[in-house]
């Protein structure tokens, strides 16, 4: 069995979930951030994939601006046909390769 030194306890996982939802709720209109940035802000920088799972499987997350979360390259979620149109409605510009123009639209909150 593989050992995961940064494995979460149940309490930590619940706190992570709450932090992820809180952070996503703060992303301003017309901006995006990454799964990795959210994981880092939540205190678990190696858990970017868990951010995606949290947004997909947490009841009520669909009421948050989850469409403002993209991967590090600015790619939208595969299989979610409304991801790009939702961002475009907010004025987010895409490059010719289909990725979000991260230089223009990346939201990086100040870390206190």
DSSP file (Angstrom, degrees, kcal/mol; ACC not computed):
  #  RESIDUE AA STRUCTURE BP1 BP2  ACC     N-H-->O    O-->H-N    N-H-->O    O-->H-N    TCO  KAPPA ALPHA  PHI   PSI    X-CA   Y-CA   Z-CA
    1    1 A X              0   0    0      0, 0.0     2,-0.2     0, 0.0     0, 0.0   0.000 360.0 360.0 360.0 139.0    0.0    0.0    0.0
    2    2 A X        -     0   0    0      1,-0.0     2,-0.5     2,-0.0     0, 0.0  -0.510 360.0-132.3 -77.1 141.2    1.2    3.5   -0.9
    3    3 A X        -     0   0    0     -2,-0.2     2,-0.6     2,-0.0    -1,-0.0  -0.828  14.1-163.9 -97.2 129.8    1.9    5.9    1.9
    4    4 A X    >   -     0   0    0     -2,-0.5     3,-1.6     1,-0.1    -2,-0.0  -0.901   2.5-170.2-113.2 100.6    0.5    9.4    1.7
    5    5 A X  T 3  S+     0   0    0     -2,-0.6    -1,-0.1     1,-0.3    -2,-0.0   0.742  87.2  47.0 -65.0 -22.0    2.3   11.7    4.2
    6    6 A X  T 3  S+     0   0    0     40,-0.0    -1,-0.3     2,-0.0     2,-0.1  -0.021  79.4 145.3-109.6  31.4   -0.1   14.6    3.6
    7    7 A X    <   -     0   0    0     -3,-1.6     2,-0.2     1,-0.1    -4,-0.0  -0.441  46.6-121.9 -69.3 140.7   -3.3   12.5    3.8
    8    8 A X        -     0   0    0     -2,-0.1     2,-0.1     1,-0.1    -1,-0.1  -0.546  11.2-133.1 -86.9 146.5   -6.2   14.4    5.4
    9    9 A X     >  -     0   0    0     -2,-0.2     4,-2.6     1,-0.1     5,-0.2  -0.419  37.6-100.3 -79.9 170.5   -8.2   13.4    8.4
   10   10 A X  H  > S+     0   0    0      1,-0.2     4,-2.0     2,-0.2     5,-0.2   0.901 126.2  49.9 -59.6 -41.1  -12.0   13.6    8.2
   11   11 A X  H  > S+     0   0    0      2,-0.2     4,-2.2     1,-0.2    -1,-0.2   0.901 111.1  48.2 -65.9 -41.4  -11.9   16.9   10.0
   12   12 A X  H  > S+     0   0    0      2,-0.2     4,-2.7     1,-0.2    -2,-0.2   0.885 109.6  53.1 -66.3 -38.2   -9.2   18.3    7.7
   13   13 A X  H  X S+     0   0    0     -4,-2.6     4,-2.5     2,-0.2    -2,-0.2   0.899 109.6  48.2 -64.1 -40.2  -11.2   17.1    4.7
   14   14 A X  H  X S+     0   0    0     -4,-2.0     4,-2.4     2,-0.2    -2,-0.2   0.916 113.0  47.8 -65.8 -43.2  -14.3   18.9    5.9
   15   15 A X  H  X S+     0   0    0     -4,-2.2     4,-2.6     2,-0.2    -2,-0.2   0.899 111.4  51.5 -63.4 -40.5  -12.3   22.1    6.6
   16   16 A X  H  X S+     0   0    0     -4,-2.7     4,-2.9     2,-0.2    -2,-0.2   0.932 109.1  50.4 -60.5 -47.1  -10.7   21.8    3.1
   17   17 A X  H  X S+     0   0    0     -4,-2.5     4,-2.3     1,-0.2    -2,-0.2   0.930 112.1  46.8 -57.4 -47.9  -14.2   21.5    1.5
   18   18 A X  H  X S+     0   0    0     -4,-2.4     4,-2.2     1,-0.2    -1,-0.2   0.902 112.9  49.4 -62.7 -41.5  -15.4   24.5    3.4
   19   19 A X  H  X S+     0   0    0     -4,-2.6     4,-2.8     2,-0.2     5,-0.2   0.920 110.1  50.9 -63.9 -43.8  -12.3   26.5    2.4
   20   20 A X  H  X S+     0   0    0     -4,-2.9     4,-2.7     1,-0.2     5,-0.2   0.943 111.9  46.6 -58.8 -48.7  -12.6   25.5   -1.2
   21   21 A X  H  X S+     0   0    0     -4,-2.3     4,-1.8     1,-0.2    -1,-0.2   0.889 113.1  49.7 -62.8 -39.4  -16.3   26.6   -1.4
   22   22 A X  H  X S+     0   0    0     -4,-2.2     4,-0.6    -5,-0.2    -1,-0.2   0.920 112.2  47.3 -65.0 -44.3  -15.5   29.9    0.4
   23   23 A X  H >X S+     0   0    0     -4,-2.8     3,-1.4     1,-0.2     4,-0.6   0.931 110.7  50.9 -64.4 -46.0  -12.6   30.7   -2.0
   24   24 A X  H >< S+     0   0    0     -4,-2.7     3,-1.2     1,-0.3    41,-0.2   0.880 104.8  58.5 -60.7 -37.2  -14.6   29.9   -5.1
   25   25 A X  H 3< S+     0   0    0     -4,-1.8    -1,-0.3     1,-0.2    -2,-0.2   0.688 103.4  54.3 -64.5 -17.7  -17.3   32.1   -3.9
   26   26 A X  H << S+     0   0    0     -3,-1.4     2,-0.3    -4,-0.6    -1,-0.2   0.558  74.7 115.3 -93.8 -10.0  -14.8   35.0   -3.8
   27   27 A X    <<  -     0   0    0     -3,-1.2    38,-0.1    -4,-0.6     3,-0.1  -0.456  68.2-125.7 -65.8 121.5  -13.6   34.8   -7.4
   28   28 A X    >   -     0   0    0     -2,-0.3     3,-1.8     1,-0.1    -1,-0.1  -0.270  28.3 -89.5 -70.1 154.0  -14.7   38.0   -9.1
   29   29 A X  T 3  S+     0   0    0      1,-0.3    -1,-0.1     3,-0.0     3,-0.1  -0.342 115.2  24.5 -56.9 136.5  -16.7   38.2  -12.3
   30   30 A X  T 3  S+     0   0    0      1,-0.3     2,-0.3    -3,-0.1    -1,-0.3   0.494 108.3  95.0  83.1   3.4  -14.5   38.2  -15.3
   31   31 A X    <   -     0   0    0     -3,-1.8    -1,-0.3    61,-0.1     2,-0.3  -0.842  52.7-163.8-122.1 160.3  -11.6   36.5  -13.5
   32   32 A X  B     -a  106   0A   0     73,-2.8    75,-3.7    -2,-0.3     2,-0.3  -0.930   2.2-169.1-134.6 161.6  -10.5   32.9  -13.1
   33   33 A X  E     -b   69   0B   0     35,-2.3    37,-2.5    -2,-0.3     2,-0.2  -0.891  24.8-105.2-140.4 176.4   -8.2   31.0  -10.8
   34   34 A X  E  >  -b   70   0B   0     -2,-0.3     4,-2.2    35,-0.2    37,-0.2  -0.639  19.6-119.5-107.1 160.1   -6.8   27.5  -10.9
   35   35 A X  H  > S+     0   0    0     35,-1.1     4,-2.3    -2,-0.2     5,-0.2   0.901 117.2  52.0 -58.0 -41.5   -7.4   24.4   -9.0
   36   36 A X  H  > S+     0   0    0      2,-0.2     4,-2.4     1,-0.2    -1,-0.2   0.883 106.7  51.4 -65.3 -39.7   -3.9   24.5   -7.7
   37   37 A X  H  > S+     0   0    0      2,-0.2     4,-2.8     1,-0.2    -1,-0.2   0.916 110.9  49.0 -63.9 -42.2   -4.2   28.1   -6.5
   38   38 A X  H  X S+     0   0    0     -4,-2.2     4,-1.9     2,-0.2    -2,-0.2   0.924 110.9  49.9 -63.3 -43.9   -7.4   27.1   -4.6
   39   39 A X  H  <>S+     0   0    0     -4,-2.3     5,-2.8     1,-0.2     4,-0.3   0.909 112.2  48.4 -61.0 -41.9   -5.7   24.1   -3.0
   40   40 A X  H ><5S+     0   0    0     -4,-2.4     3,-1.6     5,-0.3     5,-0.2   0.929 110.5  49.9 -64.0 -45.7   -2.7   26.3   -2.0
   41   41 A X  H 3<5S+     0   0    0     -4,-2.8    -1,-0.2     1,-0.3    -2,-0.2   0.826 108.5  54.3 -62.4 -30.7   -5.0   28.9   -0.5
   42   42 A X  T 3<5S-     0   0    0     -4,-1.9    -1,-0.3    -5,-0.2    -2,-0.2   0.485 123.2-107.2 -82.2  -2.6   -6.8   26.2    1.4
   43   43 A X  T < 5S+     0   0    0     -3,-1.6     2,-0.2    -4,-0.3    -3,-0.2   0.555  97.6  93.7  92.8   7.7   -3.5   25.0    2.9
   44   44 A X    > < +     0   0    0     -5,-2.8     3,-2.1    -6,-0.2    -4,-0.1  -0.623  44.4 174.0-131.4  72.9   -3.1   21.8    0.8
   45   45 A X  T 3  S+     0   0    0      1,-0.3     3,-0.4    -5,-0.2    -5,-0.3   0.691  77.3  55.8 -59.9 -20.9   -1.0   22.7   -2.3
   46   46 A X  T 3  S+     0   0    0      1,-0.2    -1,-0.3    -7,-0.2     3,-0.2   0.292  91.1  78.2 -92.7  12.0   -0.7   19.1   -3.5
   47   47 A X    <>  +     0   0    0     -3,-2.1     4,-1.2     1,-0.2     3,-0.3  -0.141  45.0 129.0-115.2  37.8   -4.5   18.6   -3.6
   48   48 A X  H  > S+     0   0    0     -3,-0.4     4,-1.4     1,-0.2     3,-0.5   0.889  76.0  53.3 -59.8 -39.9   -5.5   20.4   -6.8
   49   49 A X  H  > S+     0   0    0      1,-0.2     4,-2.0    -3,-0.2    -1,-0.2   0.853 102.8  57.7 -64.8 -32.4   -7.5   17.4   -8.0
   50   50 A X  H  > S+     0   0    0     -3,-0.3     4,-2.6     1,-0.2    -1,-0.2   0.811  98.9  60.0 -68.6 -27.8   -9.4   17.3   -4.8
   51   51 A X  H  X S+     0   0    0     -4,-1.2     4,-2.4    -3,-0.5    -1,-0.2   0.948 105.8  48.0 -60.9 -47.5  -10.6   20.8   -5.5
   52   52 A X  H  X S+     0   0    0     -4,-1.4     4,-2.0     1,-0.2    -2,-0.2   0.906 112.4  48.1 -59.5 -43.2  -12.2   19.6   -8.7
   53   53 A X  H  X S+     0   0    0     -4,-2.0     4,-2.7     2,-0.2     5,-0.2   0.899 109.6  53.2 -65.3 -39.6  -13.8   16.7   -6.9
   54   54 A X  H  X S+     0   0    0     -4,-2.6     4,-1.5     1,-0.2    -2,-0.2   0.932 111.3  45.5 -60.2 -45.6  -15.1   19.0   -4.1
   55   55 A X  H  < S+     0   0    0     -4,-2.4    -1,-0.2     1,-0.2    -2,-0.2   0.841 116.7  45.8 -68.3 -32.2  -16.7   21.3   -6.7
   56   56 A X  H  < S+     0   0    0     -4,-2.0    -2,-0.2    -5,-0.2    -1,-0.2   0.881 122.5  30.7 -77.6 -37.6  -18.2   18.4   -8.6
   57   57 A X  H  < S+     0   0    0     -4,-2.7     2,-0.6    -5,-0.2    -2,-0.2   0.460  89.4 100.8-108.3  -1.5  -19.6   16.3   -5.7
   58   58 A X  S >< S-     0   0    0     -4,-1.5     3,-2.1    -5,-0.2     4,-0.3  -0.758  74.9-121.8 -88.6 120.0  -20.5   18.8   -3.0
   59   59 A X  T 3  S+     0   0    0     -2,-0.6    -2,-0.1     1,-0.3    -1,-0.0  -0.349  98.2  23.1 -57.6 134.0  -24.2   19.6   -2.9
   60   60 A X  T >  S+     0   0    0      4,-0.0     3,-1.9    -2,-0.0    -1,-0.3   0.172  87.9 108.9  95.2 -17.1  -24.8   23.3   -3.4
   61   61 A X  G X   +     0   0    0     -3,-2.1     3,-2.0     1,-0.3     5,-0.4   0.784  66.1  71.5 -62.9 -25.1  -21.5   23.9   -5.2
   62   62 A X  G 3  S+     0   0    0     -4,-0.3    -1,-0.3     1,-0.3     4,-0.1   0.669  89.2  62.1 -65.8 -13.9  -23.5   24.4   -8.4
   63   63 A X  G <  S+     0   0    0     -3,-1.9    -1,-0.3     2,-0.1    -2,-0.2   0.557  93.5  80.6 -85.9  -8.6  -24.7   27.7   -6.9
   64   64 A X  S <  S-     0   0    0     -3,-2.0     2,-2.1    -4,-0.2     3,-0.3  -0.509 100.7 -98.7 -91.9 164.1  -21.1   29.0   -6.8
   65   65 A X    >   +     0   0    0    -41,-0.2     3,-2.1     1,-0.2    -3,-0.1  -0.326  61.1 152.7 -79.6  59.0  -19.2   30.5   -9.7
   66   66 A X  G >   +     0   0    0     -2,-2.1     3,-1.7    -5,-0.4    -1,-0.2   0.742  61.0  74.0 -60.4 -24.1  -17.4   27.1  -10.3
   67   67 A X  G 3  S+     0   0    0     -3,-0.3    -1,-0.3     1,-0.3    20,-0.1   0.642  83.0  69.8 -66.0 -11.9  -17.0   28.1  -14.0
   68   68 A X  G <  S+     0   0    0     -3,-2.1   -35,-2.3   -44,-0.1     2,-0.5   0.304  82.3  89.0 -88.1   9.7  -14.3   30.6  -12.9
   69   69 A X  E <   +b   33   0B   0     -3,-1.7     2,-0.2   -37,-0.2     8,-0.2  -0.941  51.8 159.9-111.7 125.4  -12.0   27.7  -12.1
   70   70 A X  E     -b   34   0B   0    -37,-2.5   -35,-1.1    -2,-0.5     6,-0.2  -0.788  41.6 -88.4-131.8 174.0   -9.7   26.4  -14.8
   71   71 A X    >   -     0   0    0      4,-2.0     3,-2.2    -2,-0.2    -1,-0.1  -0.282  51.6 -89.5 -81.6 176.9   -6.5   24.4  -14.9
   72   72 A X  T 3  S+     0   0    0      1,-0.3    -1,-0.1     2,-0.1   -38,-0.1   0.762 127.9  50.9 -59.4 -28.1   -3.0   26.0  -14.7
   73   73 A X  T 3  S-     0   0    0      2,-0.1    -1,-0.3    29,-0.0    29,-0.2   0.501 120.7-105.7 -87.7  -4.4   -2.9   26.3  -18.5
   74   74 A X    <   +     0   0    0     -3,-2.2    26,-2.7     1,-0.3     2,-0.2   0.607  69.2 150.0  90.0  12.3   -6.2   28.0  -18.7
   75   75 A X        -     0   0    0     24,-0.2    -4,-2.0     1,-0.1    -1,-0.3  -0.561  42.2-127.4 -80.6 143.8   -8.1   25.0  -20.1
   76   76 A X        -     0   0    0     22,-0.3     2,-0.2    -2,-0.2    -6,-0.1  -0.349  41.2 -75.9 -81.4 168.7  -11.7   24.5  -19.3
   77   77 A X    >   -     0   0    0     -8,-0.2     3,-1.5     3,-0.1     6,-0.2  -0.468  49.0-119.3 -69.6 129.2  -13.1   21.3  -17.8
   78   78 A X  T 3  S+     0   0    0      1,-0.2    -1,-0.1    -2,-0.2     3,-0.1  -0.449  97.3  22.7 -67.0 139.4  -13.4   18.5  -20.4
   79   79 A X  T 3  S+     0   0    0     -2,-0.1     2,-0.7     1,-0.1    -1,-0.2   0.430  94.2 105.9  86.5  -2.2  -17.0   17.3  -20.8
   80   80 A X    X   -     0   0    0     -3,-1.5     3,-1.6     1,-0.1     4,-0.4  -0.827  45.6-177.4-112.1  92.3  -18.6   20.6  -19.5
   81   81 A X  T 3> S+     0   0    0     -2,-0.7     4,-0.5     1,-0.3     3,-0.2   0.703  78.3  55.0 -65.5 -21.5  -19.9   22.3  -22.6
   82   82 A X  H 3> S+     0   0    0      1,-0.2     4,-2.2     2,-0.1    -1,-0.3   0.516  82.4  89.7 -89.7  -5.1  -21.1   25.4  -20.8
   83   83 A X  H <> S+     0   0    0     -3,-1.6     4,-1.7    -6,-0.2     5,-0.2   0.959  92.0  38.9 -58.5 -56.2  -17.8   26.2  -19.2
   84   84 A X  H  > S+     0   0    0     -4,-0.4     4,-2.9     1,-0.2     5,-0.2   0.936 114.9  52.1 -63.4 -48.5  -16.4   28.4  -21.9
   85   85 A X  H  X S+     0   0    0     -4,-0.5     4,-2.0     1,-0.2    -1,-0.2   0.884 108.1  52.7 -58.1 -37.1  -19.8   30.1  -22.7
   86   86 A X  H  X S+     0   0    0     -4,-2.2     4,-0.6     2,-0.2    -1,-0.2   0.911 112.3  44.9 -63.8 -41.1  -20.3   31.1  -19.1
   87   87 A X  H ><>S+     0   0    0     -4,-1.7     5,-2.2    -5,-0.2     3,-1.1   0.908 110.7  53.3 -68.4 -41.4  -16.8   32.6  -19.0
   88   88 A X  H ><5S+     0   0    0     -4,-2.9     3,-1.7     1,-0.3    -2,-0.2   0.859 101.3  60.3 -62.9 -34.3  -17.3   34.4  -22.3
   89   89 A X  H 3<5S+     0   0    0     -4,-2.0    -1,-0.3     1,-0.3    -2,-0.2   0.761 104.9  50.6 -62.6 -23.5  -20.6   35.9  -20.9
   90   90 A X  T <<5S-     0   0    0     -3,-1.1    -1,-0.3    -4,-0.6    -2,-0.2   0.352 126.6-101.2 -95.2   4.8  -18.4   37.6  -18.2
   91   91 A X  T < 5 +     0   0    0     -3,-1.7     2,-0.3     1,-0.3    -3,-0.2   0.572  66.4 156.6  89.7   9.2  -16.0   39.0  -20.7
   92   92 A X      < -     0   0    0     -5,-2.2     2,-0.4    -6,-0.1    -1,-0.3  -0.542  34.0-140.5 -71.7 131.4  -13.2   36.4  -20.3
   93   93 A X        -     0   0    0     -2,-0.3     8,-2.7     8,-0.2     2,-0.4  -0.762   9.5-150.9 -98.4 137.7  -11.1   36.3  -23.4
   94   94 A X  B     -C  100   0C   0     -2,-0.4     6,-0.2     6,-0.2     2,-0.1  -0.841  14.1-126.5-106.4 144.2   -9.8   33.0  -24.9
   95   95 A X    >   -     0   0    0      4,-3.3     3,-2.5    -2,-0.4     6,-0.0  -0.350  38.0 -95.2 -78.7 166.8   -6.6   32.7  -26.9
   96   96 A X  T 3  S+     0   0    0      1,-0.3    -1,-0.1     2,-0.1    -2,-0.0   0.764 124.6  62.1 -55.9 -25.9   -6.6   31.0  -30.3
   97   97 A X  T 3  S-     0   0    0      2,-0.1    -1,-0.3     1,-0.1     3,-0.1   0.459 120.3-107.6 -80.9   1.0   -5.6   27.7  -28.7
   98   98 A X  S <  S+     0   0    0     -3,-2.5   -22,-0.3     1,-0.3     2,-0.3   0.479  79.9 124.7  89.4   2.4   -8.9   27.7  -26.7
   99   99 A X        -     0   0    0    -24,-0.1    -4,-3.3     1,-0.1    -1,-0.3  -0.665  69.7 -98.3 -94.7 151.2   -7.3   28.5  -23.4
  100  100 A X  B     -C   94   0C   0    -26,-2.7     2,-1.6    -2,-0.3    -6,-0.2  -0.390  38.4-110.9 -60.9 140.9   -8.2   31.4  -21.1
  101  101 A X    >>  -     0   0    0     -8,-2.7     4,-2.0     1,-0.2     3,-0.8  -0.634  39.5-174.7 -74.1  92.8   -5.9   34.4  -21.5
  102  102 A X  H 3> S+     0   0    0     -2,-1.6     4,-1.9     1,-0.3    -1,-0.2   0.780  75.2  63.2 -67.5 -28.4   -4.4   33.9  -18.0
  103  103 A X  H 34 S+     0   0    0      1,-0.2    -1,-0.3     2,-0.2    -2,-0.1   0.862 114.1  34.5 -63.8 -33.2   -2.4   37.1  -18.2
  104  104 A X  H <4 S+     0   0    0     -3,-0.8    -2,-0.2   -11,-0.1    -1,-0.2   0.818 129.9  29.1 -87.0 -34.3   -5.6   39.1  -18.4
  105  105 A X  H  < S+     0   0    0     -4,-2.0   -73,-2.8   -12,-0.1     2,-0.3   0.435  77.4 123.9-117.0  -0.2   -7.9   37.2  -16.3
  106  106 A X  B  <  -a   32   0A   0     -4,-1.9     2,-0.6   -75,-0.2   -73,-0.2  -0.484  46.0-151.8 -70.5 126.6   -6.0   35.3  -13.5
  107  107 A X        +     0   0    0    -75,-3.7     2,-0.5    -2,-0.3   -73,-0.2  -0.884  18.5 174.5 -98.1 119.7   -7.3   36.2  -10.0
  108  108 A X        -     0   0    0     -2,-0.6     3,-0.1   -75,-0.1   -75,-0.0  -0.892  20.4-149.2-125.4  98.5   -4.6   35.9   -7.4
  109  109 A X        -     0   0    0     -2,-0.5     2,-0.3     1,-0.1   -82,-0.0  -0.268  29.2 -96.3 -66.1 153.3   -5.9   37.1   -4.1
  110  110 A X        -     0   0    0      1,-0.1     2,-0.6     2,-0.0    -1,-0.1  -0.543  36.7-137.1 -68.7 131.0   -3.5   38.7   -1.6
  111  111 A X              0   0    0     -2,-0.3    -1,-0.1     1,-0.1   -70,-0.0  -0.818 360.0 360.0 -93.7 121.4   -2.4   36.1    0.9
  112  112 A X              0   0    0     -2,-0.6    -1,-0.1     0, 0.0    -2,-0.0   0.447 360.0 360.0 -93.5 360.0   -2.3   37.5    4.3
